[in-house]
């Protein structure tokens, strides 16, 4: 009996904590897990026990927040979020905010349209920018000497190299973004800034054109388009082993970060189309019914600290572009942002395209699932 | 015929129970009925594949299980097989993927002829009716099945039957197929139902081998739970209904196959055949060893490598940093998982020891019947359906502790093993007389357990603790359904790491994951197991 009591005691003490902030963030990447782990150690000084709940998709956490809101509770204190997940929580009035009082918000340019609009929805400080993303293609330089400059060259590559290209199964956001990028390349960029309207012939034709394009490349995809990878991480492993020759990412510094960790070959390069690619931002948000709003605010403030933003941008650690306005930093802070970039990444000055109106995401996913699932 | 009726009855009880649980969870049954045709069309491919793949797995498991068991039974050897029983499903599936996938070790060996820097894409794992799924799930189910099968064979009077069949001048092939097999299969009803249930609740193989074939019903069910359940309960209900129907059809199909075999045996169709089944069993056993050992080796090499790109047979560099990184990030979780598993395993034994003490005082057998049916249903109902319904019920209870529910959802899957294994020993007259002596001597429960029960039943208690530990340690669906992702064991961490970019780290995690149970099972004596 004494042993059992001791085991219970050890178990309980092991789980005892100060102020626990339960942070729901994707846990598939060890770099990201390490980054959050380091932050956790620093937050102990603030009396905060940051618990990283490693999720494999954000949607399930959003559903958890929605279901718990009936009882005005939330097991989630802080969440890594953007796009339709943000929209879902904002529309249901389940986010704490607006968050205006954080000290480190002064480093962010809150007039930057790419930061204060999330897939066309004004953030209104119900979510705080955490990192920037741009849709990029990774490729094996030994197998592909000159990467495609537009979607038509990519189509040619796919047909010439059957089975060596694929994209993640929708509704995975990398898969959806690839299809949005096709629509942009087919000349519908301006059209897609407006809400999708089924009555509008131009909108209907755009979708029709997209489906025709996908139909044409489908037989030449990996596994003849019968199966698709679950996410871009699976594609990364396939690219490393040359099962496919091109992969997708939302991190322009992905190649160097993955090469440093031994996950990609050293001859991996990054390219985008001549017209540019879709860029967006990811954010941090606090559910309205969180028990630890104060603690979550401290965590967000720390994550906006130039020290942590620089660590996030460091390709040896994460390699994600910063949301801070570098002009607002002093010279000491600025020196933190100098890295030895490898020539595997893109320049920071490449063309960026805004996300289309969020309604297009739902329509693209719906039609793709109906036709290709 | 009696066996068929019994088994259909069990399955009907399962279905009724699912329906009752669904009603408890506020099902809009009419809406559910309307959804059936739509969802059938939507999941047609998944339903077809789930039925074909799982039925193939079960049929193969039974046939291979029988052949390996008789080889094993005749040779009476305590071998490497015991280490395969606690081999975690998630680690096994990751190992299978790295061995058989398009850029896996097998294709690298085959590439000796091709000498290409690029892997062939027309490879077996891309087949829609994935041979990879069938091989991996069959091989994973086999060790447990063989363990139970040998226990059953031990109960058959083998020597007596052998002597009579020699007198009748039956060939060995006919002896095994027409005499031993029917007796064996009749007693294997419960294990067969258990492996059907295992197959129909497996999520990890669909998830890990995911790109290799379309999503099966089990994975679709989990996806619905994670993404739509709170708005769309009828989709979940229809899917669980599809799974239950496939489950029943699989069982009936298997039953039909063995009835045909029985008919052929009775009509002497096999009389002219003379195949050495023991030899086939031996080669199958060697193949089983090959699969498990190669699985372990591929995980070990991957976890010790800096990187290991196609077509290299040997990695470009070796490091132990992957292990150090996993330990560094997850030591607390590993320790927690071990403590939780030991605690729940011992708690389960204490609960059932208390029950068997209580049972001596009881005059009626009703409690025993209820308990028996309950533990049987826990074993037979596919785990994902069971856990979703359990979660719905928990939501109506006024207890605000996720940890409590999580621990309960773990221990409930240890109960059946503890119950069945303790029942044999603690329903005996010996135990009754020991207990009466305890009452006369006015010994405390603790002293009775420490000084009398433990020394006498030491082997049984250690064995049950081992089984309970490994059952608990390798649970992961609870985290998704009950623990909201917050409560989890190290096994869940391996799954999440697998969805990341590093094959090396997920392999290191898979190796660390299998160590605790492999170490414990070193002390497990295969031939001593009698239930």
Interface residues (C-beta under 8 A of the other chain):
Chain A: X1 X4 X7 X8 X10 X11 X14 X15 X22 X24 X27 X28 X29 X30 X33 X34 X37 X51 X53 X54 X55 X56 X57 X59 X60 X61 X63 X64 X66 X67 X75 X143 X163 X164 X222 X223 X226 X227 X228 X229 X230 X231 X233 X234 X236 X237 X238 X240 X241 X242 X243 X258 X261 X262 X263 X265
Chain B: X102 X103 X117 X118 X119 X121 X126 X128 X210 X211 X212 X213 X214 X226 X227 X228 X229 X230 X306 X307 X309 X310 X325 X329 X332 X335 X336 X339 X340 X342 X343 X346 X347 X402 X403 X446 X480 X484 X485 X486 X493 X495 X496 X497 X498 X499 X500 X501 X502 X503 X504 X505
